Amino acid sequence: MKRDRKGILFPCLYAIVYAVSLLPMRVLYGISGLLYVLIFHVFSYRKRVVIQNLSRSFPEKRYDEIAAITRDFYRSFCYSLVEILKSASIPARLQQEKVELVGREVIESYLKQGRPVIASMGHCGNWELLNVLPVMLSANVNTVYKPLSTRCVDRLFLKIRSRFGMNMIPRQVVARHLVANKENPSVYLFLADQCPRGEKGVIRCDFLHQETRVFPGIERLARATGAVVVYLHVTRISRGKYRVECKDLCLDPARAVETGITDAYTRLLEENIREDPGGWLWSHKRWKR
């Protein structure tokens, strides 16, 4: 499956996903309820990881509070799955209705000044719906991503994410791309809350009551290119509705203190998570190393 030698797996997979995406949203949310029962109650998908992460991150909360956040996370996770499926066919106009972008003029003003913008965020809410940002900003928007090991699944996500003009850039070449396009400033979207591999170059910080390793890629790129860094604060308004607020994180990277940009990012991300604990991706093994 990883190599897809005959080239038939991806067309078959995409045809199935596209056909399911044509179902009305109320039907898809009904399917998400079934997925919740299967993932949470039947298979207990990473439930131990989720409860452990929550308990260590919120030691002040009682067991019943942790249990409530756990259920909220799994419901949100299942909603996100069907919303991603819908993204395979939904028109841009309807996708925009799901995302309220607050402060877009902030990003657009920096682009008009000729400065690239690094938009950092975490796995909060349904980050995949931000594939519509190129339409909402009327600007070049790039997402930095790590290619998936399963080739046809990787192709599927690339197709869905790029439907509305999002340019997908493998993380290995993002520095080269940003430097090469300084004369044509764009937005670079980073999901920067993953667990870095190895020890070289990482920063250690206190994040959600735990010593956490962070790779300072955003900080290094900002300092090298003079890019403005903003944080995208995602809030769940209701099922299928999200508010994304642009917050200034660092306007002058050259003058920022050492690790200052990374520290500011982790602080804003923690505030985002504490505001809506069930909306973060707790099944991710963030502290496995």
VENMO-V250983 format. One record per pair of residues at least 4 apart in sequence whose ideal C-beta (glycine too) atoms are under 6 Angstrom apart, sorted by sequence separation. I is the first residue (numbers start at 0). J is the second residue. D is the distance in whole Angstrom. If there is no record, write none. Layout:
i=I j=J d=D
i=I j=J d=D
//
This chain:
i=7 j=11 d=6
i=8 j=12 d=6
i=9 j=13 d=6
i=13 j=17 d=6
i=22 j=26 d=4
i=34 j=38 d=6
i=35 j=39 d=5
i=36 j=40 d=5
i=37 j=41 d=5
i=38 j=42 d=6
i=45 j=49 d=6
i=53 j=57 d=6
i=60 j=64 d=4
i=85 j=89 d=5
i=89 j=93 d=5
i=122 j=126 d=6
i=131 j=135 d=6
i=132 j=136 d=6
i=156 j=160 d=6
i=157 j=161 d=6
i=161 j=165 d=5
i=172 j=176 d=6
i=215 j=219 d=6
i=236 j=240 d=4
i=255 j=259 d=4
i=258 j=262 d=5
i=3 j=8 d=5
i=22 j=27 d=5
i=60 j=65 d=5
i=89 j=94 d=5
i=109 j=114 d=5
i=147 j=152 d=5
i=160 j=165 d=5
i=168 j=173 d=5
i=206 j=211 d=4
i=221 j=226 d=5
i=255 j=260 d=5
i=38 j=44 d=5
i=147 j=153 d=4
i=161 j=167 d=6
i=195 j=201 d=5
i=235 j=241 d=6
i=236 j=242 d=5
i=249 j=255 d=5
i=109 j=116 d=5
i=133 j=140 d=4
i=146 j=153 d=5
i=203 j=210 d=6
i=204 j=211 d=6
i=221 j=228 d=5
i=272 j=279 d=5
i=132 j=140 d=5
i=168 j=176 d=5
i=233 j=241 d=6
i=234 j=242 d=5
i=203 j=212 d=6
i=204 j=213 d=6
i=106 j=116 d=5
i=157 j=167 d=5
i=233 j=243 d=5
i=54 j=65 d=6
i=201 j=212 d=5
i=202 j=213 d=5
i=249 j=260 d=5
i=53 j=65 d=5
i=231 j=243 d=5
i=232 j=244 d=4
i=201 j=214 d=6
i=202 j=215 d=5
i=232 j=246 d=6
i=53 j=68 d=6
i=248 j=263 d=5
i=229 j=245 d=5
i=230 j=246 d=5
i=195 j=212 d=6
i=229 j=247 d=6
i=230 j=248 d=5
i=50 j=69 d=6
i=195 j=214 d=4
i=229 j=248 d=6
i=49 j=69 d=6
i=228 j=248 d=4
i=228 j=249 d=4
i=142 j=165 d=6
i=144 j=167 d=6
i=146 j=169 d=6
i=227 j=250 d=6
i=140 j=165 d=6
i=141 j=166 d=4
i=142 j=167 d=6
i=143 j=168 d=5
i=145 j=170 d=6
i=191 j=217 d=6
i=141 j=168 d=5
i=143 j=170 d=5
i=110 j=138 d=6
i=189 j=217 d=6
i=134 j=163 d=5
i=98 j=128 d=5
i=130 j=160 d=5
i=133 j=163 d=6
i=143 j=173 d=5
i=222 j=252 d=5
i=97 j=128 d=5
i=133 j=164 d=4
i=221 j=252 d=4
i=131 j=163 d=5
i=133 j=165 d=6
i=228 j=260 d=6
i=103 j=136 d=6
i=130 j=163 d=6
i=39 j=73 d=4
i=100 j=135 d=5
i=130 j=165 d=5
i=95 j=131 d=6
i=94 j=131 d=4
i=230 j=267 d=4
i=35 j=73 d=6
i=35 j=74 d=6
i=221 j=260 d=6
i=232 j=271 d=5
i=91 j=131 d=6
i=235 j=275 d=6
i=35 j=77 d=5
i=218 j=260 d=4
i=34 j=77 d=4
i=82 j=125 d=5
i=91 j=134 d=5
i=218 j=261 d=5
i=235 j=278 d=5
i=83 j=127 d=5
i=141 j=185 d=6
i=31 j=77 d=4
i=79 j=125 d=4
i=139 j=185 d=4
i=140 j=186 d=5
i=141 j=187 d=5
i=142 j=188 d=5
i=143 j=189 d=5
i=215 j=261 d=5
i=31 j=78 d=5
i=177 j=224 d=5
i=138 j=186 d=6
i=213 j=261 d=6
i=31 j=81 d=5
i=30 j=81 d=6
i=27 j=81 d=4
i=202 j=258 d=5
i=202 j=261 d=5
i=206 j=265 d=5
i=204 j=265 d=5
i=207 j=269 d=6
i=20 j=84 d=5
i=19 j=84 d=6
i=20 j=85 d=5
i=20 j=87 d=4
i=21 j=88 d=6
i=20 j=88 d=4
i=118 j=186 d=6
i=115 j=184 d=4
i=17 j=87 d=5
i=114 j=184 d=6
i=115 j=185 d=6
i=116 j=186 d=5
i=117 j=187 d=5
i=118 j=188 d=5
i=119 j=189 d=5
i=122 j=192 d=6
i=16 j=87 d=5
i=17 j=88 d=6
i=113 j=184 d=6
i=121 j=192 d=4
i=87 j=159 d=5
i=91 j=163 d=5
i=119 j=191 d=5
i=86 j=159 d=5
i=110 j=184 d=5
i=209 j=286 d=6
i=194 j=285 d=5
i=194 j=287 d=6
i=194 j=288 d=6
i=119 j=217 d=5
i=117 j=217 d=6
i=117 j=221 d=6
i=117 j=226 d=5
i=124 j=233 d=4
i=123 j=233 d=4
i=115 j=226 d=4
i=116 j=227 d=5
i=117 j=228 d=5
i=118 j=229 d=5
i=119 j=230 d=5
i=120 j=231 d=4
i=124 j=235 d=5
i=114 j=227 d=5
i=118 j=231 d=5
i=124 j=241 d=5
i=109 j=227 d=5
i=12 j=151 d=6
i=106 j=245 d=6
i=105 j=245 d=5
i=9 j=151 d=4
i=13 j=155 d=6
i=97 j=239 d=6
i=102 j=244 d=6
i=8 j=151 d=4
i=12 j=155 d=6
i=98 j=241 d=6
i=99 j=242 d=5
i=100 j=243 d=5
i=101 j=244 d=4
i=102 j=245 d=3
i=9 j=154 d=5
i=98 j=243 d=6
i=119 j=264 d=5
i=3 j=150 d=5
i=121 j=268 d=5
i=1 j=149 d=6
i=3 j=151 d=5
i=123 j=271 d=5
i=1 j=150 d=6
i=56 j=207 d=4
i=55 j=209 d=6
i=124 j=278 d=5
i=123 j=278 d=5
i=123 j=279 d=5
i=122 j=280 d=4
i=78 j=238 d=6
i=75 j=277 d=6
i=75 j=278 d=6
i=72 j=277 d=5
i=71 j=277 d=3
i=68 j=276 d=5
i=68 j=277 d=5
i=72 j=281 d=5
i=52 j=281 d=5
i=49 j=281 d=4
i=49 j=282 d=5
i=48 j=282 d=6
i=45 j=282 d=4
//
